[in-house]
Amino acid sequence: MSRLGKKPVAIPEKVTISVTNRVINVEGPLGKLSYEHRPEVSVTVNSDSNDVTVAAASDSRESKAFHGLTRALVANMLEGVSKGYEKRLEIVGVGYLAAIAGDILQMRVGYANEIHKKIPADLTVTCPDQTHILVKGIDKQRVGQFAAECRSARKPEPYKGKGVRYQGELIKLKPGKAASK
């Protein structure tokens, strides 16, 4: 059994959760999320202790794997609809910048053409200034995926550190040719 999977997930205030036919529906102040869990696990909502528990159906390897995964996904859904998730990106480089035009994120990161990324409807993307991008949403996976796609437009290079990086990400810089002698 998964050690983390055994822990019950506390339901925050103003959040409702229901499980019907393997579909978990979570509704909170920021929105709604739903997830269909695998048949190898069972999810129960305890109204008296105000928490959610996940149990593995058997002792099979697959069942144990989905036990911890399902518990983590339920915890992420509960946190997402109550607090939300955000990823901050920073753009480093001379002439590198980002802007938002309608529902498109435009990034100028050293290529001949601008890179245009369509912003998904369930995410909020803002540019506080030209060198920062803020991605917010209630689904942790969608926020992380869009931030990773933006970062992959120009990953930080190891010599000067230019590119798109997560805020606070440390880039190990390599010495150049002159410093190696």
C-alpha positions as CSV (number, residue, x, y, z in Angstrom):
1,M,0.0,0.0,0.0
2,S,1.1,3.5,-0.7
3,R,2.1,5.4,2.4
4,L,1.0,8.7,1.0
5,G,-2.2,7.1,-0.5
6,K,-3.3,6.0,3.0
7,K,-3.5,9.6,4.2
8,P,-6.9,11.2,4.0
9,V,-7.2,14.5,2.1
10,A,-8.9,17.3,4.0
11,I,-11.7,19.1,2.1
12,P,-11.2,22.9,2.3
13,E,-14.0,25.3,3.3
14,K,-16.4,26.3,0.5
15,V,-15.4,23.2,-1.6
16,T,-17.8,20.4,-2.4
17,I,-16.8,17.0,-3.7
18,S,-18.9,14.1,-5.0
19,V,-18.1,10.7,-6.4
20,T,-20.5,9.0,-8.8
21,N,-19.7,6.0,-11.1
22,R,-15.9,6.5,-10.8
23,V,-16.2,10.3,-11.7
24,I,-14.9,12.7,-9.0
25,N,-16.5,16.2,-9.3
26,V,-15.0,19.0,-7.3
27,E,-16.5,22.5,-7.1
28,G,-15.1,25.5,-5.3
29,P,-14.9,29.3,-5.4
30,L,-12.5,29.3,-8.4
31,G,-14.3,26.7,-10.6
32,K,-15.1,23.1,-11.3
33,L,-12.9,20.1,-12.0
34,S,-13.7,16.5,-12.7
35,Y,-11.7,13.3,-13.0
36,E,-12.6,9.7,-13.8
37,H,-10.4,7.5,-11.5
38,R,-9.2,4.0,-12.4
39,P,-11.2,0.9,-11.4
40,E,-8.1,-0.4,-9.4
41,V,-8.9,2.2,-6.6
42,S,-12.0,3.3,-4.7
43,V,-12.6,6.9,-3.6
44,T,-14.9,7.7,-0.6
45,V,-16.0,11.0,0.8
46,N,-16.4,11.1,4.6
47,S,-18.9,13.8,5.4
48,D,-18.5,13.4,9.2
49,S,-14.7,13.9,9.2
50,N,-14.8,16.2,6.2
51,D,-12.1,14.4,4.2
52,V,-11.6,12.1,1.2
53,T,-9.9,8.7,1.4
54,V,-8.6,6.5,-1.4
55,A,-8.2,2.8,-1.1
56,A,-6.5,0.2,-3.3
57,A,-8.9,-2.6,-4.5
58,S,-6.2,-5.3,-4.3
59,D,-2.5,-5.8,-3.5
60,S,-1.5,-5.9,-7.2
61,R,1.4,-3.7,-8.4
62,E,-0.9,-1.7,-10.7
63,S,-3.4,-1.1,-7.9
64,K,-0.7,0.1,-5.6
65,A,0.6,2.5,-8.2
66,F,-2.8,4.0,-8.9
67,H,-3.5,4.3,-5.2
68,G,-0.9,7.1,-4.5
69,L,-1.5,8.7,-7.9
70,T,-5.3,9.0,-7.4
71,R,-4.8,10.5,-3.9
72,A,-2.4,13.1,-5.3
73,L,-4.7,14.0,-8.1
74,V,-7.6,14.5,-5.7
75,A,-5.5,16.6,-3.4
76,N,-4.4,18.8,-6.4
77,M,-8.0,19.2,-7.5
78,L,-9.1,20.3,-4.0
79,E,-6.2,22.8,-3.8
80,G,-6.8,24.0,-7.3
81,V,-10.5,25.0,-6.9
82,S,-9.8,26.6,-3.5
83,K,-6.5,28.4,-4.0
84,G,-5.4,27.9,-7.7
85,Y,-2.0,27.4,-9.1
86,E,0.5,29.7,-10.7
87,K,3.8,29.5,-12.5
88,R,6.1,32.5,-13.1
89,L,8.5,32.6,-16.0
90,E,11.2,35.2,-16.7
91,I,12.8,36.0,-20.0
92,V,16.5,36.8,-19.9
93,G,18.3,38.2,-23.0
94,V,18.9,41.5,-24.9
95,G,15.8,42.1,-27.0
96,Y,13.9,39.1,-25.6
97,L,10.3,40.1,-24.6
98,A,6.8,38.8,-24.3
99,A,3.4,40.5,-24.8
100,I,-0.2,39.4,-24.9
101,A,-2.5,40.3,-27.9
102,G,-6.0,39.0,-27.3
103,D,-5.8,35.3,-26.5
104,I,-2.3,34.9,-28.0
105,L,1.0,35.1,-26.1
106,Q,3.7,36.6,-28.4
107,M,7.3,35.9,-27.5
108,R,10.4,37.4,-29.1
109,V,13.3,35.2,-28.0
110,G,16.0,35.6,-30.5
111,Y,14.5,33.9,-33.6
112,A,13.8,35.6,-36.9
113,N,10.1,35.4,-36.2
114,E,8.0,35.9,-33.1
115,I,6.6,32.8,-31.4
116,H,2.8,32.8,-31.0
117,K,1.2,30.6,-28.4
118,K,-2.6,30.3,-28.1
119,I,-3.6,30.7,-24.5
120,P,-6.1,28.0,-23.4
121,A,-9.5,29.2,-22.3
122,D,-9.2,27.8,-18.8
123,L,-5.9,29.6,-18.0
124,T,-5.2,33.2,-17.2
125,V,-1.9,34.4,-18.7
126,T,-0.6,37.9,-17.9
127,C,2.6,39.8,-18.6
128,P,3.3,42.2,-15.7
129,D,6.2,43.6,-17.7
130,Q,8.0,42.6,-20.9
131,T,10.3,40.1,-19.3
132,H,7.9,38.2,-17.0
133,I,5.0,35.8,-17.8
134,L,2.5,34.7,-15.1
135,V,0.4,31.6,-15.8
136,K,-2.6,31.0,-13.5
137,G,-5.3,28.4,-13.4
138,I,-7.1,25.8,-11.3
139,D,-5.8,22.6,-13.0
140,K,-2.2,22.0,-11.9
141,Q,-1.4,19.9,-15.0
142,R,-2.7,22.5,-17.5
143,V,-0.8,25.3,-15.8
144,G,2.5,23.3,-15.7
145,Q,2.1,22.1,-19.3
146,F,1.5,25.6,-20.7
147,A,4.4,27.0,-18.7
148,A,6.7,24.2,-20.0
149,E,5.6,24.9,-23.6
150,C,6.5,28.6,-23.1
151,R,9.8,27.6,-21.6
152,S,10.6,25.2,-24.5
153,A,10.4,28.1,-27.0
154,R,13.9,29.0,-25.9
155,K,15.4,27.1,-23.0
156,P,18.1,28.8,-21.1
157,E,21.5,28.3,-22.7
158,P,24.4,27.3,-20.5
159,Y,27.0,30.0,-21.5
160,K,25.1,33.3,-20.9
161,G,21.9,32.0,-19.4
162,K,19.7,33.7,-22.1
163,G,16.3,32.2,-22.7
164,V,13.0,31.6,-20.9
165,R,13.2,30.1,-17.4
166,Y,11.1,29.6,-14.3
167,Q,11.4,32.3,-11.8
168,G,14.0,31.3,-9.3
169,E,15.4,28.5,-11.5
170,L,19.2,28.2,-11.2
171,I,21.1,27.8,-14.4
172,K,24.6,26.4,-14.0
173,L,26.7,28.5,-16.4
174,K,29.7,27.0,-18.1
175,P,33.0,28.8,-18.6
176,G,33.6,30.0,-22.1
177,K,36.6,29.3,-24.4
178,A,38.9,32.0,-22.9
179,A,38.3,30.8,-19.3
180,S,39.1,27.2,-20.0
181,K,42.9,27.8,-20.6
